[in-house]
Amino acid sequence: MTHAAGKVIRASDILDIRGIQTGTATTGTHVVNTTLTTAVTFPVAFAAAPIVMLTGKADPVNLSYPEEAQNITTTGFDLKTARAVGTAAFDVMWLAILI
């Protein structure tokens, strides 16, 4: 599955059970100490905006700053990431829960 920003969310990384969805988003290439925005689309729209929790999977040698979900809607969110060292893309696992 591909979302608007062109990043791939693998179908095997997605779970949708009664208002809970999970996935993995891959960021683009970073510029050191600059915020990068990656659009993430939920596989199935929620009835209302969910809460979103994130965990980065960056290589520990190329440290990343904490990830942040912004502009959360029923259909997705903006993933904000940055790197302190290195420029490589990395995966961010996300969990969205409708409360």
N, CA, C and O of each residue as an XYZ file, in Angstrom:
396
protein
N       0.839     -1.165      0.000
C       0.000      0.000      0.000
C       0.889      1.234      0.000
O       1.860      1.282      0.755
N       0.590      2.223     -0.816
C       1.370      3.447     -0.891
C       0.493      4.617     -0.514
O      -0.655      4.699     -0.948
N       1.023      5.533      0.297
C       0.245      6.713      0.650
C       0.718      7.897     -0.171
O       1.650      7.772     -0.966
N       0.085      9.042      0.014
C       0.282     10.202     -0.852
C       1.741     10.640     -0.977
O       2.154     11.097     -2.043
N       2.523     10.510      0.086
C       3.906     10.978      0.033
C       4.820      9.996     -0.697
O       6.004     10.279     -0.883
N       4.283      8.841     -1.114
C       5.073      7.887     -1.862
C       5.822      6.882     -1.015
O       6.556      6.055     -1.556
N       5.659      6.927      0.298
C       6.319      5.961      1.168
C       5.459      4.702      1.235
O       4.235      4.779      1.127
N       6.079      3.574      1.407
C       5.376      2.297      1.387
C       5.069      1.823      2.801
O       5.942      1.820      3.669
N       3.829      1.426      3.022
C       3.421      0.766      4.259
C       3.122     -0.673      3.867
O       2.221     -0.932      3.068
N       3.871     -1.597      4.425
C       3.701     -3.005      4.067
C       2.415     -3.570      4.670
O       2.126     -3.356      5.848
N       1.648     -4.291      3.855
C       0.395     -4.875      4.316
C       0.629     -5.829      5.491
O      -0.234     -5.954      6.360
N       1.771     -6.494      5.529
C       2.065     -7.429      6.616
C       2.285     -6.717      7.949
O       2.258     -7.352      9.003
N       2.506     -5.390      7.906
C       2.726     -4.615      9.123
C       1.446     -3.973      9.643
O       1.498     -3.174     10.578
N       0.311     -4.301      9.062
C      -0.936     -3.628      9.402
C      -1.881     -4.577     10.132
O      -2.051     -5.733      9.747
N      -2.488     -4.060     11.191
C      -3.459     -4.810     11.974
C      -4.645     -3.903     12.230
O      -4.459     -2.760     12.647
N      -5.854     -4.374     11.995
C      -7.061     -3.590     12.258
C      -8.027     -4.455     13.062
O      -8.684     -5.333     12.501
N      -8.119     -4.215     14.377
C      -9.006     -4.973     15.242
C      -9.802     -4.004     16.094
O      -9.251     -3.392     17.009
N     -11.082     -3.854     15.813
C     -11.980     -3.059     16.648
C     -11.402     -1.720     17.092
O     -11.278     -1.468     18.291
N     -11.056     -0.882     16.165
C     -10.568      0.443     16.505
C      -9.094      0.521     16.806
O      -8.625      1.535     17.323
N      -8.341     -0.534     16.494
C      -6.893     -0.519     16.680
C      -6.253     -0.850     15.343
O      -6.603     -1.843     14.706
N      -5.315     -0.014     14.923
C      -4.565     -0.291     13.703
C      -3.085     -0.063     14.000
O      -2.730      0.827     14.774
N      -2.239     -0.862     13.389
C      -0.799     -0.700     13.535
C      -0.158     -0.720     12.168
O      -0.750     -1.198     11.201
N       1.043     -0.204     12.087
C       1.757     -0.235     10.827
C       3.183      0.242     11.002
O       3.600      0.618     12.097
N       3.912      0.221      9.924
C       5.274      0.720      9.893
C       5.386      1.701      8.740
O       5.059      1.376      7.598
N       5.849      2.900      9.047
C       6.071      3.909      8.017
C       7.577      4.066      7.835
O       8.330      4.055      8.808
N       8.008      4.211      6.595
C       9.412      4.445      6.300
C       9.592      5.909      5.940
O       8.929      6.426      5.042
N      10.494      6.569      6.649
C      10.744      7.986      6.376
C      11.543      8.126      5.095
O      12.038      7.138      4.553
N      11.666      9.332      4.620
C      12.540      9.602      3.491
C      13.953      9.884      3.994
O      14.235      9.741      5.183
N      14.825     10.280      3.095
C      16.185     10.646      3.446
C      16.166     11.957      4.224
O      15.462     12.896      3.853
N      16.936     12.015      5.295
C      16.966     13.182      6.178
C      18.124     14.126      5.868
O      19.119     13.733      5.258
N      17.976     15.364      6.294
C      19.052     16.332      6.393
C      19.294     16.476      7.889
O      18.337     16.685      8.635
N      20.526     16.375      8.354
C      20.840     16.398      9.788
C      20.208     17.621     10.461
O      20.295     18.742      9.962
N      19.575     17.371     11.605
C      18.944     18.400     12.443
C      17.844     19.180     11.732
O      17.588     20.335     12.072
N      17.198     18.569     10.758
C      16.083     19.188     10.048
C      14.883     18.247     10.116
O      15.017     17.046      9.879
N      13.725     18.788     10.436
C      12.514     17.981     10.545
C      12.031     17.544      9.164
O      11.984     18.338      8.224
N      11.677     16.274      9.067
C      11.116     15.706      7.843
C       9.684     15.290      8.132
O       9.413     14.692      9.173
N       8.773     15.593      7.236
C       7.374     15.202      7.387
C       7.049     14.097      6.403
O       7.317     14.224      5.208
N       6.468     13.003      6.905
C       6.026     11.888      6.079
C       4.542     11.683      6.342
O       4.144     11.474      7.488
N       3.720     11.738      5.304
C       2.281     11.515      5.459
C       2.026     10.017      5.619
O       2.545      9.205      4.852
N       1.223      9.661      6.620
C       0.847      8.265      6.862
C      -0.669      8.172      6.744
O      -1.392      8.950      7.366
N      -1.146      7.231      5.954
C      -2.583      7.016      5.774
C      -2.972      5.706      6.448
O      -2.333      4.675      6.237
N      -4.030      5.754      7.264
C      -4.512      4.535      7.898
C      -5.124      3.626      6.820
O      -5.752      4.118      5.881
N      -4.948      2.322      6.949
C      -5.523      1.394      5.971
C      -7.048      1.486      5.914
O      -7.646      1.341      4.848
N      -7.672      1.729      7.071
C      -9.127      1.863      7.175
C      -9.396      3.126      7.973
O      -8.818      3.313      9.044
N     -10.269      4.003      7.467
C     -10.578      5.243      8.183
C     -11.246      4.935      9.519
O     -12.045      4.004      9.623
N     -10.915      5.721     10.536
C     -11.548      5.611     11.846
C     -12.836      6.433     11.865
O     -13.019      7.314     11.026
N     -13.731      6.150     12.819
C     -14.969      6.916     12.984
C     -14.676      8.303     13.557
O     -15.426      9.246     13.303
N     -13.596      8.435     14.325
C     -13.135      9.706     14.899
C     -11.614      9.648     14.929
O     -11.025      8.585     14.732
N     -10.980     10.787     15.174
C      -9.518     10.812     15.216
C      -9.008      9.960     16.379
O      -9.449     10.153     17.512
N      -8.094      9.025     16.129
C      -7.550      8.165     17.182
C      -6.370      8.836     17.874
O      -5.912      9.900     17.457
N      -5.887      8.204     18.931
C      -4.590      8.598     19.483
C      -3.542      7.779     18.733
O      -3.823      6.664     18.295
N      -2.340      8.325     18.583
C      -1.287      7.644     17.829
C      -0.029      7.594     18.684
O       0.405      8.610     19.228
N       0.552      6.406     18.797
C       1.810      6.209     19.513
C       2.856      5.728     18.514
O       2.548      4.975     17.590
N       4.099      6.172     18.712
C       5.170      5.886     17.761
C       6.398      5.297     18.441
O       6.693      5.608     19.594
N       7.111      4.438     17.709
C       8.402      3.916     18.150
C       9.311      3.849     16.935
O       9.006      3.156     15.964
N      10.423      4.563     16.986
C      11.370      4.558     15.873
C      12.247      3.322     15.899
O      12.512      2.755     16.959
N      12.694      2.910     14.723
C      13.575      1.753     14.598
C      14.881      2.162     13.921
O      15.391      1.439     13.065
N      15.419      3.314     14.300
C      16.655      3.816     13.676
C      17.856      3.015     14.157
O      17.871      2.486     15.268
N      18.848      2.941     13.303
C      20.123      2.336     13.652
C      20.716      3.122     14.823
O      20.832      4.344     14.731
N      21.094      2.460     15.923
C      21.601      3.194     17.079
C      22.867      4.009     16.796
O      23.167      4.949     17.531
N      23.603      3.666     15.758
C      24.794      4.438     15.415
C      24.395      5.787     14.818
O      25.082      6.787     15.029
N      23.296      5.817     14.081
C      22.787      7.045     13.458
C      21.549      7.495     14.226
O      20.420      7.220     13.818
N      21.765      8.172     15.314
C      20.690      8.518     16.234
C      19.611      9.362     15.594
O      19.886     10.241     14.777
N      18.366      9.077     15.982
C      17.238      9.903     15.554
C      16.673     10.603     16.780
O      16.827     10.135     17.908
N      16.021     11.725     16.543
C      15.313     12.414     17.614
C      13.974     11.715     17.820
O      13.579     10.890     16.996
N      13.267     12.031     18.907
C      11.944     11.441     19.091
C      11.032     11.769     17.906
O      11.096     12.857     17.334
N      10.201     10.821     17.560
C       9.243     11.000     16.486
C       7.996     11.662     17.061
O       7.749     11.588     18.264
N       7.215     12.304     16.207
C       5.997     12.958     16.653
C       4.907     12.801     15.603
O       5.162     12.945     14.407
N       3.674     12.501     16.061
C       2.509     12.440     15.173
C       1.769     13.766     15.307
O       1.428     14.182     16.414
N       1.521     14.431     14.177
C       0.800     15.694     14.170
C      -0.341     15.619     13.168
O      -0.371     14.743     12.304
N      -1.276     16.550     13.296
C      -2.405     16.657     12.361
C      -3.140     15.319     12.229
O      -3.434     14.875     11.119
N      -3.430     14.690     13.352
C      -4.093     13.380     13.348
C      -5.553     13.558     12.955
O      -6.270     14.373     13.536
N      -5.986     12.781     11.956
C      -7.373     12.799     11.498
C      -7.904     11.370     11.467
O      -7.213     10.440     11.884
N      -9.113     11.195     10.980
C      -9.702      9.860     10.867
C      -9.013      9.018      9.802
O      -9.142      7.794      9.803
N      -8.282      9.661      8.893
C      -7.672      8.934      7.778
C      -6.151      8.827      7.828
O      -5.560      8.106      7.024
N      -5.500      9.541      8.773
C      -4.053      9.449      8.851
C      -3.440     10.542      9.701
O      -4.138     11.220     10.454
N      -2.130     10.712      9.580
C      -1.410     11.716     10.361
C      -0.109     12.083      9.656
O       0.336     11.389      8.743
N       0.490     13.184     10.096
C       1.813     13.586      9.626
C       2.849     13.089     10.618
O       2.768     13.392     11.808
N       3.814     12.336     10.138
C       4.902     11.816     10.953
C       6.076     12.775     10.842
O       6.610     12.977      9.752
N       6.483     13.366     11.958
C       7.616     14.301     11.993
C       8.816     13.565     12.574
O       8.734     12.998     13.663
N       9.926     13.575     11.850
C      11.151     12.914     12.313
C      12.352     13.808     12.020
O      12.277     14.726     11.203
N      13.450     13.525     12.696
C      14.713     14.223     12.452
C      15.850     13.304     12.876
O      15.648     12.368     13.649
N      17.037     13.574     12.370
C      18.221     12.792     12.741
C      19.290     13.723     13.278
O      19.499     14.820     12.760
N      19.967     13.265     14.331
C      21.099     14.007     14.882
C      22.377     13.685     14.106
O      23.276     14.520     13.999
N      22.447     12.477     13.571
C      23.613     11.998     12.839
C      23.107     11.181     11.650
O      22.138     10.434     11.785
N      23.731     11.310     10.520
C      23.355     10.503      9.367
C      22.144     11.056      8.638
O      21.469     11.963      9.126
N      21.878     10.501      7.469
C      20.778     10.968      6.642
C      19.840      9.855      6.192
O      18.841     10.121      5.524
N      20.147      8.617      6.549
C      19.385      7.473      6.044
C      17.942      7.471      6.536
O      17.644      7.906      7.649
N      17.064      6.974      5.685
C      15.670      6.758      6.070
C      15.625      5.673      7.137
O      16.539      4.854      7.237
N      14.560      5.669      7.933
C      14.376      4.605      8.919
C      12.897      4.334      9.108
O      12.053      5.132      8.701
N      12.589      3.204      9.727
C      11.200      2.802      9.964
C      10.709      3.346     11.293
O      11.462      3.444     12.262
N       9.434      3.697     11.317
C       8.758      4.089     12.549
C       7.504      3.230     12.663
O       6.641      3.256     11.787
N       7.414      2.478     13.741
C       6.221      1.676     13.994
C       5.180      2.574     14.653
O       5.507      3.379     15.525
N       3.916      2.432     14.229
C       2.859      3.258     14.811
C       1.701      2.398     15.269
O       1.449      1.319     14.733
N       1.000      2.900     16.272
C      -0.185      2.259     16.835
C      -1.248      3.334     16.972
O      -1.028      4.340     17.647
N      -2.386      3.136     16.348
C      -3.493      4.095     16.429
C      -4.665      3.407     17.129
O      -5.063      2.302     16.763
N      -5.211      4.086     18.147
C      -6.294      3.499     18.934
C      -7.446      4.503     19.019
O      -7.253      5.658     19.397
N      -8.622      4.049     18.669
C      -9.836      4.876     18.800
C     -10.356      4.711     20.217
O     -10.668      3.604     20.658
N     -10.444      5.827     20.919
C     -10.910      5.778     22.322
C     -12.326      6.293     22.411
O     -12.900      6.335     23.500
